[in-house]
Amino acid sequence: MKAISIRQPWAWLIVNGYKDIENRSWRTKYRGQVLIHASQGVKKVEYERAKELTERLGITLPDASSFETGGIVGVATITDCVEQSESPWFFGEKGFVLTDARPLEFIQIKGKLSFFETGIEPKEAFNAGN
């Protein structure tokens, strides 16, 4: 399966069903399921920005130290790529529209830029830990 690396806490917000747009500077024609990879570490500036937005939206963000990093944390479906959106999560230039997001049991794996092949079969990802 393909994956995309996203910094925490944004990855957590996606897989827990809050964030419905992933912002990028580039377009994608890809549509379909994608594993959500949480990049290594949590940058303080990213956490503070997310905390400010989630508080305005009435979402309780966990402490920065509680996020899993450096591996697959969930899955979502990319249904579109847009240049504008009414979503409070759209910060431009481009936005990958996400649906059906859900957390998965953590699978440690090194991330890469753009979309990358994980070598993980869907049944492995969806049944991890079962």
Phi and psi in radians as a Rosetta constraint file:
Dihedral C 1 N 2 CA 2 C 2 CIRCULARHARMONIC -1.372 0.35
Dihedral N 2 CA 2 C 2 N 3 CIRCULARHARMONIC 2.672 0.35
Dihedral C 2 N 3 CA 3 C 3 CIRCULARHARMONIC -2.403 0.35
Dihedral N 3 CA 3 C 3 N 4 CIRCULARHARMONIC 2.850 0.35
Dihedral C 3 N 4 CA 4 C 4 CIRCULARHARMONIC -2.386 0.35
Dihedral N 4 CA 4 C 4 N 5 CIRCULARHARMONIC 2.339 0.35
Dihedral C 4 N 5 CA 5 C 5 CIRCULARHARMONIC -1.468 0.35
Dihedral N 5 CA 5 C 5 N 6 CIRCULARHARMONIC 2.334 0.35
Dihedral C 5 N 6 CA 6 C 6 CIRCULARHARMONIC -2.413 0.35
Dihedral N 6 CA 6 C 6 N 7 CIRCULARHARMONIC 2.358 0.35
Dihedral C 6 N 7 CA 7 C 7 CIRCULARHARMONIC -1.219 0.35
Dihedral N 7 CA 7 C 7 N 8 CIRCULARHARMONIC 2.611 0.35
Dihedral C 7 N 8 CA 8 C 8 CIRCULARHARMONIC -1.378 0.35
Dihedral N 8 CA 8 C 8 N 9 CIRCULARHARMONIC 2.570 0.35
Dihedral C 8 N 9 CA 9 C 9 CIRCULARHARMONIC -1.568 0.35
Dihedral N 9 CA 9 C 9 N 10 CIRCULARHARMONIC 0.082 0.35
Dihedral C 9 N 10 CA 10 C 10 CIRCULARHARMONIC -1.071 0.35
Dihedral N 10 CA 10 C 10 N 11 CIRCULARHARMONIC -0.693 0.35
Dihedral C 10 N 11 CA 11 C 11 CIRCULARHARMONIC -1.066 0.35
Dihedral N 11 CA 11 C 11 N 12 CIRCULARHARMONIC -0.751 0.35
Dihedral C 11 N 12 CA 12 C 12 CIRCULARHARMONIC -1.069 0.35
Dihedral N 12 CA 12 C 12 N 13 CIRCULARHARMONIC -0.756 0.35
Dihedral C 12 N 13 CA 13 C 13 CIRCULARHARMONIC -1.107 0.35
Dihedral N 13 CA 13 C 13 N 14 CIRCULARHARMONIC -0.626 0.35
Dihedral C 13 N 14 CA 14 C 14 CIRCULARHARMONIC -1.183 0.35
Dihedral N 14 CA 14 C 14 N 15 CIRCULARHARMONIC -0.981 0.35
Dihedral C 14 N 15 CA 15 C 15 CIRCULARHARMONIC -1.205 0.35
Dihedral N 15 CA 15 C 15 N 16 CIRCULARHARMONIC -0.309 0.35
Dihedral C 15 N 16 CA 16 C 16 CIRCULARHARMONIC -1.657 0.35
Dihedral N 16 CA 16 C 16 N 17 CIRCULARHARMONIC 0.189 0.35
Dihedral C 16 N 17 CA 17 C 17 CIRCULARHARMONIC 1.475 0.35
Dihedral N 17 CA 17 C 17 N 18 CIRCULARHARMONIC 0.203 0.35
Dihedral C 17 N 18 CA 18 C 18 CIRCULARHARMONIC -1.618 0.35
Dihedral N 18 CA 18 C 18 N 19 CIRCULARHARMONIC -0.861 0.35
Dihedral C 18 N 19 CA 19 C 19 CIRCULARHARMONIC -1.610 0.35
Dihedral N 19 CA 19 C 19 N 20 CIRCULARHARMONIC 2.038 0.35
Dihedral C 19 N 20 CA 20 C 20 CIRCULARHARMONIC -1.831 0.35
Dihedral N 20 CA 20 C 20 N 21 CIRCULARHARMONIC 0.138 0.35
Dihedral C 20 N 21 CA 21 C 21 CIRCULARHARMONIC -2.420 0.35
Dihedral N 21 CA 21 C 21 N 22 CIRCULARHARMONIC 2.331 0.35
Dihedral C 21 N 22 CA 22 C 22 CIRCULARHARMONIC -1.908 0.35
Dihedral N 22 CA 22 C 22 N 23 CIRCULARHARMONIC 2.075 0.35
Dihedral C 22 N 23 CA 23 C 23 CIRCULARHARMONIC -1.467 0.35
Dihedral N 23 CA 23 C 23 N 24 CIRCULARHARMONIC 2.367 0.35
Dihedral C 23 N 24 CA 24 C 24 CIRCULARHARMONIC -2.521 0.35
Dihedral N 24 CA 24 C 24 N 25 CIRCULARHARMONIC 2.916 0.35
Dihedral C 24 N 25 CA 25 C 25 CIRCULARHARMONIC -1.655 0.35
Dihedral N 25 CA 25 C 25 N 26 CIRCULARHARMONIC -0.043 0.35
Dihedral C 25 N 26 CA 26 C 26 CIRCULARHARMONIC -2.234 0.35
Dihedral N 26 CA 26 C 26 N 27 CIRCULARHARMONIC 2.670 0.35
Dihedral C 26 N 27 CA 27 C 27 CIRCULARHARMONIC -1.444 0.35
Dihedral N 27 CA 27 C 27 N 28 CIRCULARHARMONIC 2.812 0.35
Dihedral C 27 N 28 CA 28 C 28 CIRCULARHARMONIC -2.412 0.35
Dihedral N 28 CA 28 C 28 N 29 CIRCULARHARMONIC 2.523 0.35
Dihedral C 28 N 29 CA 29 C 29 CIRCULARHARMONIC -1.693 0.35
Dihedral N 29 CA 29 C 29 N 30 CIRCULARHARMONIC -0.120 0.35
Dihedral C 29 N 30 CA 30 C 30 CIRCULARHARMONIC -1.160 0.35
Dihedral N 30 CA 30 C 30 N 31 CIRCULARHARMONIC 2.340 0.35
Dihedral C 30 N 31 CA 31 C 31 CIRCULARHARMONIC -2.310 0.35
Dihedral N 31 CA 31 C 31 N 32 CIRCULARHARMONIC 2.398 0.35
Dihedral C 31 N 32 CA 32 C 32 CIRCULARHARMONIC 2.334 0.35
Dihedral N 32 CA 32 C 32 N 33 CIRCULARHARMONIC -3.039 0.35
Dihedral C 32 N 33 CA 33 C 33 CIRCULARHARMONIC -1.203 0.35
Dihedral N 33 CA 33 C 33 N 34 CIRCULARHARMONIC 2.514 0.35
Dihedral C 33 N 34 CA 34 C 34 CIRCULARHARMONIC -2.513 0.35
Dihedral N 34 CA 34 C 34 N 35 CIRCULARHARMONIC 2.371 0.35
Dihedral C 34 N 35 CA 35 C 35 CIRCULARHARMONIC -1.305 0.35
Dihedral N 35 CA 35 C 35 N 36 CIRCULARHARMONIC 2.486 0.35
Dihedral C 35 N 36 CA 36 C 36 CIRCULARHARMONIC -1.722 0.35
Dihedral N 36 CA 36 C 36 N 37 CIRCULARHARMONIC 2.019 0.35
Dihedral C 36 N 37 CA 37 C 37 CIRCULARHARMONIC -1.763 0.35
Dihedral N 37 CA 37 C 37 N 38 CIRCULARHARMONIC 2.206 0.35
Dihedral C 37 N 38 CA 38 C 38 CIRCULARHARMONIC -1.560 0.35
Dihedral N 38 CA 38 C 38 N 39 CIRCULARHARMONIC 2.075 0.35
Dihedral C 38 N 39 CA 39 C 39 CIRCULARHARMONIC -1.050 0.35
Dihedral N 39 CA 39 C 39 N 40 CIRCULARHARMONIC 2.839 0.35
Dihedral C 39 N 40 CA 40 C 40 CIRCULARHARMONIC -1.118 0.35
Dihedral N 40 CA 40 C 40 N 41 CIRCULARHARMONIC 2.389 0.35
Dihedral C 40 N 41 CA 41 C 41 CIRCULARHARMONIC 1.270 0.35
Dihedral N 41 CA 41 C 41 N 42 CIRCULARHARMONIC 2.888 0.35
Dihedral C 41 N 42 CA 42 C 42 CIRCULARHARMONIC -2.211 0.35
Dihedral N 42 CA 42 C 42 N 43 CIRCULARHARMONIC 2.023 0.35
Dihedral C 42 N 43 CA 43 C 43 CIRCULARHARMONIC -1.375 0.35
Dihedral N 43 CA 43 C 43 N 44 CIRCULARHARMONIC 2.329 0.35
Dihedral C 43 N 44 CA 44 C 44 CIRCULARHARMONIC -0.993 0.35
Dihedral N 44 CA 44 C 44 N 45 CIRCULARHARMONIC -0.727 0.35
Dihedral C 44 N 45 CA 45 C 45 CIRCULARHARMONIC -1.120 0.35
Dihedral N 45 CA 45 C 45 N 46 CIRCULARHARMONIC -0.661 0.35
Dihedral C 45 N 46 CA 46 C 46 CIRCULARHARMONIC -1.157 0.35
Dihedral N 46 CA 46 C 46 N 47 CIRCULARHARMONIC -0.770 0.35
Dihedral C 46 N 47 CA 47 C 47 CIRCULARHARMONIC -1.093 0.35
Dihedral N 47 CA 47 C 47 N 48 CIRCULARHARMONIC -0.790 0.35
Dihedral C 47 N 48 CA 48 C 48 CIRCULARHARMONIC -1.103 0.35
Dihedral N 48 CA 48 C 48 N 49 CIRCULARHARMONIC -0.715 0.35
Dihedral C 48 N 49 CA 49 C 49 CIRCULARHARMONIC -1.106 0.35
Dihedral N 49 CA 49 C 49 N 50 CIRCULARHARMONIC -0.777 0.35
Dihedral C 49 N 50 CA 50 C 50 CIRCULARHARMONIC -1.143 0.35
Dihedral N 50 CA 50 C 50 N 51 CIRCULARHARMONIC -0.710 0.35
Dihedral C 50 N 51 CA 51 C 51 CIRCULARHARMONIC -1.098 0.35
Dihedral N 51 CA 51 C 51 N 52 CIRCULARHARMONIC -0.737 0.35
Dihedral C 51 N 52 CA 52 C 52 CIRCULARHARMONIC -1.051 0.35
Dihedral N 52 CA 52 C 52 N 53 CIRCULARHARMONIC -0.806 0.35
Dihedral C 52 N 53 CA 53 C 53 CIRCULARHARMONIC -1.202 0.35
Dihedral N 53 CA 53 C 53 N 54 CIRCULARHARMONIC -0.769 0.35
Dihedral C 53 N 54 CA 54 C 54 CIRCULARHARMONIC -1.142 0.35
Dihedral N 54 CA 54 C 54 N 55 CIRCULARHARMONIC -0.627 0.35
Dihedral C 54 N 55 CA 55 C 55 CIRCULARHARMONIC -1.086 0.35
Dihedral N 55 CA 55 C 55 N 56 CIRCULARHARMONIC -0.721 0.35
Dihedral C 55 N 56 CA 56 C 56 CIRCULARHARMONIC -1.109 0.35
Dihedral N 56 CA 56 C 56 N 57 CIRCULARHARMONIC -0.528 0.35
Dihedral C 56 N 57 CA 57 C 57 CIRCULARHARMONIC -1.629 0.35
Dihedral N 57 CA 57 C 57 N 58 CIRCULARHARMONIC 0.009 0.35
Dihedral C 57 N 58 CA 58 C 58 CIRCULARHARMONIC 1.342 0.35
Dihedral N 58 CA 58 C 58 N 59 CIRCULARHARMONIC 0.466 0.35
Dihedral C 58 N 59 CA 59 C 59 CIRCULARHARMONIC -1.873 0.35
Dihedral N 59 CA 59 C 59 N 60 CIRCULARHARMONIC 2.335 0.35
Dihedral C 59 N 60 CA 60 C 60 CIRCULARHARMONIC -1.595 0.35
Dihedral N 60 CA 60 C 60 N 61 CIRCULARHARMONIC 2.043 0.35
Dihedral C 60 N 61 CA 61 C 61 CIRCULARHARMONIC -1.604 0.35
Dihedral N 61 CA 61 C 61 N 62 CIRCULARHARMONIC 2.272 0.35
Dihedral C 61 N 62 CA 62 C 62 CIRCULARHARMONIC -1.098 0.35
Dihedral N 62 CA 62 C 62 N 63 CIRCULARHARMONIC 2.887 0.35
Dihedral C 62 N 63 CA 63 C 63 CIRCULARHARMONIC -1.052 0.35
Dihedral N 63 CA 63 C 63 N 64 CIRCULARHARMONIC 2.575 0.35
Dihedral C 63 N 64 CA 64 C 64 CIRCULARHARMONIC -0.996 0.35
Dihedral N 64 CA 64 C 64 N 65 CIRCULARHARMONIC -0.576 0.35
Dihedral C 64 N 65 CA 65 C 65 CIRCULARHARMONIC -1.254 0.35
Dihedral N 65 CA 65 C 65 N 66 CIRCULARHARMONIC -0.217 0.35
Dihedral C 65 N 66 CA 66 C 66 CIRCULARHARMONIC -1.574 0.35
Dihedral N 66 CA 66 C 66 N 67 CIRCULARHARMONIC -0.127 0.35
Dihedral C 66 N 67 CA 67 C 67 CIRCULARHARMONIC -1.366 0.35
Dihedral N 67 CA 67 C 67 N 68 CIRCULARHARMONIC 2.420 0.35
Dihedral C 67 N 68 CA 68 C 68 CIRCULARHARMONIC -1.361 0.35
Dihedral N 68 CA 68 C 68 N 69 CIRCULARHARMONIC 2.444 0.35
Dihedral C 68 N 69 CA 69 C 69 CIRCULARHARMONIC -2.397 0.35
Dihedral N 69 CA 69 C 69 N 70 CIRCULARHARMONIC 2.762 0.35
Dihedral C 69 N 70 CA 70 C 70 CIRCULARHARMONIC 1.370 0.35
Dihedral N 70 CA 70 C 70 N 71 CIRCULARHARMONIC 0.551 0.35
Dihedral C 70 N 71 CA 71 C 71 CIRCULARHARMONIC -3.115 0.35
Dihedral N 71 CA 71 C 71 N 72 CIRCULARHARMONIC -3.140 0.35
Dihedral C 71 N 72 CA 72 C 72 CIRCULARHARMONIC -1.302 0.35
Dihedral N 72 CA 72 C 72 N 73 CIRCULARHARMONIC 2.263 0.35
Dihedral C 72 N 73 CA 73 C 73 CIRCULARHARMONIC -2.082 0.35
Dihedral N 73 CA 73 C 73 N 74 CIRCULARHARMONIC -0.193 0.35
Dihedral C 73 N 74 CA 74 C 74 CIRCULARHARMONIC -3.128 0.35
Dihedral N 74 CA 74 C 74 N 75 CIRCULARHARMONIC -2.942 0.35
Dihedral C 74 N 75 CA 75 C 75 CIRCULARHARMONIC -2.504 0.35
Dihedral N 75 CA 75 C 75 N 76 CIRCULARHARMONIC 2.634 0.35
Dihedral C 75 N 76 CA 76 C 76 CIRCULARHARMONIC -2.601 0.35
Dihedral N 76 CA 76 C 76 N 77 CIRCULARHARMONIC 2.931 0.35
Dihedral C 76 N 77 CA 77 C 77 CIRCULARHARMONIC -1.978 0.35
Dihedral N 77 CA 77 C 77 N 78 CIRCULARHARMONIC 2.203 0.35
Dihedral C 77 N 78 CA 78 C 78 CIRCULARHARMONIC -1.506 0.35
Dihedral N 78 CA 78 C 78 N 79 CIRCULARHARMONIC 2.121 0.35
Dihedral C 78 N 79 CA 79 C 79 CIRCULARHARMONIC -1.916 0.35
Dihedral N 79 CA 79 C 79 N 80 CIRCULARHARMONIC -0.268 0.35
Dihedral C 79 N 80 CA 80 C 80 CIRCULARHARMONIC -2.913 0.35
Dihedral N 80 CA 80 C 80 N 81 CIRCULARHARMONIC 2.923 0.35
Dihedral C 80 N 81 CA 81 C 81 CIRCULARHARMONIC -2.302 0.35
Dihedral N 81 CA 81 C 81 N 82 CIRCULARHARMONIC 2.098 0.35
Dihedral C 81 N 82 CA 82 C 82 CIRCULARHARMONIC -2.138 0.35
Dihedral N 82 CA 82 C 82 N 83 CIRCULARHARMONIC 2.799 0.35
Dihedral C 82 N 83 CA 83 C 83 CIRCULARHARMONIC -1.882 0.35
Dihedral N 83 CA 83 C 83 N 84 CIRCULARHARMONIC -0.070 0.35
Dihedral C 83 N 84 CA 84 C 84 CIRCULARHARMONIC -2.699 0.35
Dihedral N 84 CA 84 C 84 N 85 CIRCULARHARMONIC 2.677 0.35
Dihedral C 84 N 85 CA 85 C 85 CIRCULARHARMONIC -2.829 0.35
Dihedral N 85 CA 85 C 85 N 86 CIRCULARHARMONIC 2.633 0.35
Dihedral C 85 N 86 CA 86 C 86 CIRCULARHARMONIC -1.457 0.35
Dihedral N 86 CA 86 C 86 N 87 CIRCULARHARMONIC -0.126 0.35
Dihedral C 86 N 87 CA 87 C 87 CIRCULARHARMONIC -1.070 0.35
Dihedral N 87 CA 87 C 87 N 88 CIRCULARHARMONIC 2.386 0.35
Dihedral C 87 N 88 CA 88 C 88 CIRCULARHARMONIC -1.163 0.35
Dihedral N 88 CA 88 C 88 N 89 CIRCULARHARMONIC -0.184 0.35
Dihedral C 88 N 89 CA 89 C 89 CIRCULARHARMONIC -1.593 0.35
Dihedral N 89 CA 89 C 89 N 90 CIRCULARHARMONIC -0.098 0.35
Dihedral C 89 N 90 CA 90 C 90 CIRCULARHARMONIC -1.466 0.35
Dihedral N 90 CA 90 C 90 N 91 CIRCULARHARMONIC 2.078 0.35
Dihedral C 90 N 91 CA 91 C 91 CIRCULARHARMONIC -2.018 0.35
Dihedral N 91 CA 91 C 91 N 92 CIRCULARHARMONIC 0.127 0.35
Dihedral C 91 N 92 CA 92 C 92 CIRCULARHARMONIC 1.267 0.35
Dihedral N 92 CA 92 C 92 N 93 CIRCULARHARMONIC 3.092 0.35
Dihedral C 92 N 93 CA 93 C 93 CIRCULARHARMONIC -1.103 0.35
Dihedral N 93 CA 93 C 93 N 94 CIRCULARHARMONIC -0.868 0.35
Dihedral C 93 N 94 CA 94 C 94 CIRCULARHARMONIC -2.105 0.35
Dihedral N 94 CA 94 C 94 N 95 CIRCULARHARMONIC 2.698 0.35
Dihedral C 94 N 95 CA 95 C 95 CIRCULARHARMONIC -2.359 0.35
Dihedral N 95 CA 95 C 95 N 96 CIRCULARHARMONIC 2.222 0.35
Dihedral C 95 N 96 CA 96 C 96 CIRCULARHARMONIC -1.510 0.35
Dihedral N 96 CA 96 C 96 N 97 CIRCULARHARMONIC 2.074 0.35
Dihedral C 96 N 97 CA 97 C 97 CIRCULARHARMONIC -1.368 0.35
Dihedral N 97 CA 97 C 97 N 98 CIRCULARHARMONIC 2.213 0.35
Dihedral C 97 N 98 CA 98 C 98 CIRCULARHARMONIC -2.013 0.35
Dihedral N 98 CA 98 C 98 N 99 CIRCULARHARMONIC 2.405 0.35
Dihedral C 98 N 99 CA 99 C 99 CIRCULARHARMONIC -2.351 0.35
Dihedral N 99 CA 99 C 99 N 100 CIRCULARHARMONIC 2.985 0.35
Dihedral C 99 N 100 CA 100 C 100 CIRCULARHARMONIC 0.908 0.35
Dihedral N 100 CA 100 C 100 N 101 CIRCULARHARMONIC 0.593 0.35
Dihedral C 100 N 101 CA 101 C 101 CIRCULARHARMONIC -1.324 0.35
Dihedral N 101 CA 101 C 101 N 102 CIRCULARHARMONIC 2.505 0.35
Dihedral C 101 N 102 CA 102 C 102 CIRCULARHARMONIC -2.777 0.35
Dihedral N 102 CA 102 C 102 N 103 CIRCULARHARMONIC 2.655 0.35
Dihedral C 102 N 103 CA 103 C 103 CIRCULARHARMONIC -1.296 0.35
Dihedral N 103 CA 103 C 103 N 104 CIRCULARHARMONIC 2.684 0.35
Dihedral C 103 N 104 CA 104 C 104 CIRCULARHARMONIC -2.201 0.35
Dihedral N 104 CA 104 C 104 N 105 CIRCULARHARMONIC 2.819 0.35
Dihedral C 104 N 105 CA 105 C 105 CIRCULARHARMONIC -1.080 0.35
Dihedral N 105 CA 105 C 105 N 106 CIRCULARHARMONIC 2.413 0.35
Dihedral C 105 N 106 CA 106 C 106 CIRCULARHARMONIC -1.021 0.35
Dihedral N 106 CA 106 C 106 N 107 CIRCULARHARMONIC 2.328 0.35
Dihedral C 106 N 107 CA 107 C 107 CIRCULARHARMONIC -2.210 0.35
Dihedral N 107 CA 107 C 107 N 108 CIRCULARHARMONIC 1.967 0.35
Dihedral C 107 N 108 CA 108 C 108 CIRCULARHARMONIC -1.209 0.35
Dihedral N 108 CA 108 C 108 N 109 CIRCULARHARMONIC 2.248 0.35
Dihedral C 108 N 109 CA 109 C 109 CIRCULARHARMONIC -2.818 0.35
Dihedral N 109 CA 109 C 109 N 110 CIRCULARHARMONIC 2.515 0.35
Dihedral C 109 N 110 CA 110 C 110 CIRCULARHARMONIC -1.303 0.35
Dihedral N 110 CA 110 C 110 N 111 CIRCULARHARMONIC 2.409 0.35
Dihedral C 110 N 111 CA 111 C 111 CIRCULARHARMONIC -1.530 0.35
Dihedral N 111 CA 111 C 111 N 112 CIRCULARHARMONIC 2.982 0.35
Dihedral C 111 N 112 CA 112 C 112 CIRCULARHARMONIC -2.524 0.35
Dihedral N 112 CA 112 C 112 N 113 CIRCULARHARMONIC 2.992 0.35
Dihedral C 112 N 113 CA 113 C 113 CIRCULARHARMONIC -1.321 0.35
Dihedral N 113 CA 113 C 113 N 114 CIRCULARHARMONIC 2.719 0.35
Dihedral C 113 N 114 CA 114 C 114 CIRCULARHARMONIC 1.037 0.35
Dihedral N 114 CA 114 C 114 N 115 CIRCULARHARMONIC -2.762 0.35
Dihedral C 114 N 115 CA 115 C 115 CIRCULARHARMONIC -1.379 0.35
Dihedral N 115 CA 115 C 115 N 116 CIRCULARHARMONIC 2.556 0.35
Dihedral C 115 N 116 CA 116 C 116 CIRCULARHARMONIC -2.493 0.35
Dihedral N 116 CA 116 C 116 N 117 CIRCULARHARMONIC 2.612 0.35
Dihedral C 116 N 117 CA 117 C 117 CIRCULARHARMONIC -1.378 0.35
Dihedral N 117 CA 117 C 117 N 118 CIRCULARHARMONIC 2.354 0.35
Dihedral C 117 N 118 CA 118 C 118 CIRCULARHARMONIC -1.681 0.35
Dihedral N 118 CA 118 C 118 N 119 CIRCULARHARMONIC -0.396 0.35
Dihedral C 118 N 119 CA 119 C 119 CIRCULARHARMONIC 1.374 0.35
Dihedral N 119 CA 119 C 119 N 120 CIRCULARHARMONIC 0.036 0.35
Dihedral C 119 N 120 CA 120 C 120 CIRCULARHARMONIC -1.612 0.35
Dihedral N 120 CA 120 C 120 N 121 CIRCULARHARMONIC 2.237 0.35
Dihedral C 120 N 121 CA 121 C 121 CIRCULARHARMONIC -1.391 0.35
Dihedral N 121 CA 121 C 121 N 122 CIRCULARHARMONIC 2.592 0.35
Dihedral C 121 N 122 CA 122 C 122 CIRCULARHARMONIC -0.900 0.35
Dihedral N 122 CA 122 C 122 N 123 CIRCULARHARMONIC -0.740 0.35
Dihedral C 122 N 123 CA 123 C 123 CIRCULARHARMONIC -1.117 0.35
Dihedral N 123 CA 123 C 123 N 124 CIRCULARHARMONIC -0.570 0.35
Dihedral C 123 N 124 CA 124 C 124 CIRCULARHARMONIC -1.150 0.35
Dihedral N 124 CA 124 C 124 N 125 CIRCULARHARMONIC -0.811 0.35
Dihedral C 124 N 125 CA 125 C 125 CIRCULARHARMONIC -1.124 0.35
Dihedral N 125 CA 125 C 125 N 126 CIRCULARHARMONIC -0.800 0.35
Dihedral C 125 N 126 CA 126 C 126 CIRCULARHARMONIC -1.360 0.35
Dihedral N 126 CA 126 C 126 N 127 CIRCULARHARMONIC -0.301 0.35
Dihedral C 126 N 127 CA 127 C 127 CIRCULARHARMONIC -1.937 0.35
Dihedral N 127 CA 127 C 127 N 128 CIRCULARHARMONIC 0.165 0.35
Dihedral C 127 N 128 CA 128 C 128 CIRCULARHARMONIC -0.981 0.35
Dihedral N 128 CA 128 C 128 N 129 CIRCULARHARMONIC 2.271 0.35
Dihedral C 128 N 129 CA 129 C 129 CIRCULARHARMONIC 1.427 0.35
Dihedral N 129 CA 129 C 129 N 130 CIRCULARHARMONIC -0.053 0.35
